[in-house]
Structure formats: C-alpha cells, structure tokens
Amino acid sequence: MTDARECVCCPGMNTFNVAQAAEFVGRSVKTLQRWDRNGTLVSKRMKTNRRYYTERQLQGFMGVKKAEVCDRKRIAYLRVSSQAQRPDLKNQRRVIEEFCLAKGMENVEYVQEIKGGLNFKRPEFGRLMDAIERGEVESLVIAHKDRLCRFGFEWFERHCAKHDCKLVILNTEKVSPEQEMVQDLMTIVHCFSSRLYGLRNYRKALKKALRDKR
C-alpha cells in the first residue's frame, strides 16, 4: 500500500486517497465511489475538491460496518430452456458444487430457472440483476456464459463489474445442450418471420386504404 499522508487539518492523523482507502477496506475503487454516493461511507473533501478519507474514519467504518460489508451473497445461477431439459439442472449444479468445493467457496446460494436464454423477463434472472445492482452479490458463478444469456453477454459482464460482483464462468460445454441452441435459433427465425408477416399485412391494409380514398 502507498504510504498515507498526515492530515494537515488533524495532525497525527493519516489520510488516504480513494485508491488507498479501497485497499485499506479491501474493496474496489468503484465500490467506494458507490458508497460515497449512497451515503454508506462518505469521503471528505480537500480545498481542491479531491476526495480523501482519514485513518480514524476507515477504522471506525471497518468496526461498525464489518458485518454489513462481509454479508454479501455468493450465487450460482442455473438455467435450462425447457422442462425436457430439467435433468441438466442437476448436471450444472454438480459441476458448480465441485468447482466451489475445490476453490473453498462456501455458503453458495443456488438459483435455478427454466426459461429461454433469449428471454430477459425471467423472474429469477431479474431479481439476480437487481441484487447485483444493489451491491448485495459478491460473486456470481455460472457453468457457461450462455446460462446467463444467449446474446448481449458483454453488457451483463460489465454490469457485474460495475457493481463489484465477481463473475465466475466455468465454461463447461457439456452443460450447454446443442438442442437448446437449435431452439433459440428457431425462436429467432420465428420472431423475424412474424415481423415480416406483420409488414405484409400492413402493406395490404395501406394499399386498401389508398384504393378506398380514390
């Protein structure tokens, strides 16, 4: 850790910039910035408007907030697209449990869902994203990135990083059935076919309206 400086206003008291304070409390700079915004741990300001923290402030925070800071969830998210694939949920859980045991990850909460990867209105998925945004999730474990979503994974990866949630991807292809990918592709084709059908109906209605006006 970079040496802290003595506070000019309070002789004998060390001060830390944001990066040093983040290292002191064992969290990321983004987390401290979020805490500053929501009032969890408010920084002090120099005359130049630069943020800083005092050693006494950080020590007090660690003492009072220790339980709160450490009380973040470890969640494993399991998903399949259909009831026919329900047995694969057990495979995902088994693989993740073996991984967590090997890594010494304890108290992991398992959340499972039977919904398509293209559906972003999944109830459990929505609650999980909300919890991550509130800073309640320390780490999220998934067997393969398509368990979280089929498309737009980079956005959700950024969402986790932004809210100090570690995203762990096992990348086990055996828990990502090929049949499910075929179903998702069929869903995409059906979606665009429906849109094209709707456009044809719209054109027919428009032509009819123009003929009626003549």
C-alpha positions as CSV (number, residue, x, y, z in Angstrom):
1,M,0.0,0.0,0.0
2,T,1.2,3.5,-0.8
3,D,2.1,5.4,2.4
4,A,-0.7,7.5,3.7
5,R,-0.1,11.2,4.4
6,E,-0.6,13.1,7.6
7,C,-3.8,15.3,7.6
8,V,-2.9,19.0,7.7
9,C,-6.2,19.8,9.5
10,C,-5.7,17.0,12.0
11,P,-2.0,16.5,12.9
12,G,-1.2,12.9,13.8
13,M,-4.0,11.5,11.7
14,N,-3.2,9.8,8.4
15,T,-5.3,10.4,5.3
16,F,-5.9,8.1,2.3
17,N,-6.9,8.9,-1.3
18,V,-9.7,6.8,-2.9
19,A,-7.3,4.1,-4.2
20,Q,-5.5,3.7,-0.8
21,A,-8.8,3.7,1.1
22,A,-10.2,1.0,-1.2
23,E,-7.1,-1.2,-0.5
24,F,-7.5,-0.4,3.3
25,V,-11.1,-1.7,3.5
26,G,-10.4,-4.5,0.9
27,R,-12.9,-3.3,-1.7
28,S,-12.6,-1.8,-5.2
29,V,-12.4,1.9,-6.0
30,K,-15.8,1.6,-7.8
31,T,-17.4,0.3,-4.6
32,L,-16.0,3.2,-2.5
33,Q,-17.4,5.6,-5.1
34,R,-20.8,4.0,-4.9
35,W,-20.7,4.1,-1.1
36,D,-19.8,7.8,-1.3
37,R,-22.8,8.4,-3.5
38,N,-25.3,6.4,-1.4
39,G,-24.0,7.6,2.0
40,T,-22.5,4.3,3.2
41,L,-19.0,5.7,3.5
42,V,-18.8,9.4,2.6
43,S,-15.5,10.9,1.7
44,K,-14.1,14.1,2.9
45,R,-13.0,16.9,0.5
46,M,-9.8,18.9,0.2
47,K,-9.8,22.5,-0.8
48,T,-9.1,21.3,-4.3
49,N,-12.3,19.2,-4.1
50,R,-10.3,15.9,-4.2
51,R,-11.7,13.1,-2.1
52,Y,-9.9,11.7,0.9
53,Y,-10.5,9.5,4.0
54,T,-8.9,9.6,7.4
55,E,-7.5,6.6,9.0
56,R,-9.8,7.0,12.0
57,Q,-12.8,7.2,9.7
58,L,-11.8,4.0,7.9
59,Q,-11.1,2.1,11.1
60,G,-14.4,3.2,12.5
61,F,-16.2,2.1,9.4
62,M,-14.5,-1.3,9.4
63,G,-15.5,-1.8,13.0
64,V,-19.1,-0.6,12.7
65,K,-19.8,-1.9,9.2
66,K,-17.8,-5.1,9.2
67,A,-20.7,-7.4,9.4
68,E,-22.6,-5.4,6.7
69,V,-19.7,-5.3,4.3
70,C,-19.0,-9.1,4.6
71,D,-22.7,-10.1,4.3
72,R,-22.7,-10.3,0.6
73,K,-24.1,-13.3,-1.3
74,R,-22.4,-15.9,-3.4
75,I,-24.9,-17.0,-6.0
76,A,-24.7,-19.8,-8.6
77,Y,-27.3,-19.3,-11.4
78,L,-28.5,-22.4,-13.3
79,R,-30.8,-22.3,-16.3
80,V,-32.3,-24.6,-19.0
81,S,-34.8,-23.6,-21.7
82,S,-37.5,-26.3,-21.2
83,Q,-39.0,-28.8,-18.9
84,A,-37.5,-31.6,-21.0
85,Q,-34.0,-30.3,-20.1
86,R,-34.7,-30.1,-16.3
87,P,-32.3,-33.1,-15.6
88,D,-29.5,-30.8,-16.9
89,L,-30.0,-28.5,-14.0
90,K,-28.6,-31.3,-11.8
91,N,-25.6,-31.6,-14.1
92,Q,-24.9,-27.8,-13.8
93,R,-25.3,-27.9,-10.0
94,R,-23.0,-30.9,-9.7
95,V,-20.2,-29.3,-11.7
96,I,-20.5,-26.0,-9.9
97,E,-20.6,-27.6,-6.5
98,E,-17.4,-29.5,-7.4
99,F,-15.8,-26.2,-8.5
100,C,-16.8,-24.3,-5.4
101,L,-15.6,-27.1,-3.1
102,A,-12.2,-27.1,-4.9
103,K,-11.9,-23.3,-4.6
104,G,-13.1,-23.2,-1.0
105,M,-16.2,-21.2,-1.8
106,E,-18.7,-21.7,1.0
107,N,-22.3,-20.6,1.6
108,V,-23.2,-20.5,-2.1
109,E,-26.9,-19.9,-2.9
110,Y,-28.2,-21.9,-5.9
111,V,-30.8,-20.2,-8.1
112,Q,-32.3,-22.2,-10.9
113,E,-34.7,-21.3,-13.7
114,I,-36.4,-22.9,-16.7
115,K,-36.6,-20.1,-19.3
116,G,-35.1,-19.4,-22.7
117,G,-31.8,-17.6,-22.9
118,L,-33.3,-15.0,-25.2
119,N,-36.0,-14.1,-22.6
120,F,-34.8,-11.2,-20.4
121,K,-38.1,-11.2,-18.4
122,R,-37.1,-14.2,-16.4
123,P,-38.2,-13.6,-12.8
124,E,-35.1,-15.1,-11.1
125,F,-32.8,-13.5,-13.6
126,G,-34.4,-10.1,-12.9
127,R,-34.1,-10.5,-9.2
128,L,-30.5,-11.5,-9.6
129,M,-29.6,-8.4,-11.7
130,D,-31.4,-6.2,-9.1
131,A,-29.5,-7.7,-6.3
132,I,-26.2,-7.2,-8.1
133,E,-27.1,-3.6,-8.8
134,R,-27.8,-3.1,-5.1
135,G,-24.3,-4.4,-4.3
136,E,-25.6,-7.5,-2.5
137,V,-23.8,-10.1,-4.6
138,E,-20.1,-10.7,-4.0
139,S,-19.8,-13.3,-6.8
140,L,-21.9,-15.0,-9.5
141,V,-21.0,-18.4,-10.7
142,I,-22.3,-19.9,-14.0
143,A,-21.4,-23.1,-15.8
144,H,-21.2,-21.4,-19.2
145,K,-21.9,-17.8,-20.3
146,D,-25.0,-18.8,-22.3
147,R,-26.6,-19.9,-19.0
148,L,-26.9,-16.2,-18.2
149,C,-28.0,-15.1,-21.7
150,R,-27.6,-16.0,-25.3
151,F,-26.8,-12.5,-26.6
152,G,-25.5,-9.3,-25.0
153,F,-23.3,-11.2,-22.5
154,E,-20.7,-8.4,-22.6
155,W,-23.3,-5.9,-21.2
156,F,-24.1,-8.2,-18.2
157,E,-20.4,-8.8,-17.7
158,R,-19.9,-5.0,-17.4
159,H,-23.0,-4.8,-15.1
160,C,-21.4,-7.2,-12.7
161,A,-18.0,-5.4,-12.8
162,K,-19.6,-2.0,-12.3
163,H,-21.3,-3.2,-9.1
164,D,-18.2,-5.1,-7.7
165,C,-19.6,-8.5,-8.4
166,K,-17.1,-11.2,-9.5
167,L,-18.4,-13.2,-12.4
168,V,-17.0,-16.7,-12.5
169,I,-17.6,-18.7,-15.7
170,L,-16.7,-22.4,-15.6
171,N,-17.1,-22.7,-19.4
172,T,-18.2,-26.3,-19.3
173,E,-19.7,-27.0,-22.7
174,K,-21.3,-30.3,-21.5
175,V,-23.9,-28.3,-19.6
176,S,-24.9,-26.3,-22.7
177,P,-27.0,-28.7,-24.9
178,E,-27.0,-28.3,-28.6
179,Q,-30.7,-28.9,-28.7
180,E,-31.2,-25.7,-26.7
181,M,-29.2,-23.7,-29.2
182,V,-31.4,-25.0,-32.0
183,Q,-34.5,-24.0,-30.1
184,D,-33.1,-20.5,-29.6
185,L,-32.3,-20.2,-33.3
186,M,-35.8,-21.3,-34.1
187,T,-37.1,-18.6,-31.8
188,I,-35.1,-16.0,-33.7
189,V,-36.4,-17.2,-37.0
190,H,-40.0,-17.3,-35.7
191,C,-39.6,-13.7,-34.4
192,F,-38.4,-12.3,-37.7
193,S,-41.0,-14.3,-39.6
194,S,-43.7,-12.8,-37.5
195,R,-42.4,-9.3,-38.1
196,L,-42.3,-10.0,-41.9
197,Y,-45.8,-11.3,-41.8
198,G,-46.9,-8.2,-39.9
199,L,-45.3,-6.0,-42.5
200,R,-47.1,-7.8,-45.3
201,N,-50.4,-7.3,-43.6
202,Y,-49.5,-3.6,-43.0
203,R,-48.8,-3.2,-46.7
204,K,-52.1,-4.8,-47.7
205,A,-54.0,-2.6,-45.3
206,L,-52.2,0.5,-46.6
207,K,-52.9,-0.3,-50.2
208,K,-56.6,-1.0,-49.4
209,A,-56.9,2.4,-47.6
210,L,-55.3,4.2,-50.6
211,R,-57.7,2.5,-53.0
212,D,-60.7,3.4,-50.9
213,K,-59.7,7.1,-50.9
214,R,-59.7,7.2,-54.7
